[in-house]
């Protein structure tokens, strides 16, 4: 868990790199997605929420970067379990 706190501080220092219009679009999509999760009673992962929050707020430019960060996170977990 402490590792995820470190990741948050590194990612949170990134500048906003997308337009305000793109941020608003991402916020709407995220709102709808989280609403769907709530309706279906699907829990979110608190260890990865900072990645989605940073994407939503424009600190991560592409979904490809999000995918890479998530892959790195879950790969680390898988390696720790072995």
Buried (B, 14 or more C-beta within 10 A) or exposed (E): EEEBEEBBEEBEEEEEEBEEEEBEEBEEEBEEEBEEEEEEEEEEEEBBEBBBBBBBBBBBBEEEBBEEBBEEBEEEEEEEEE
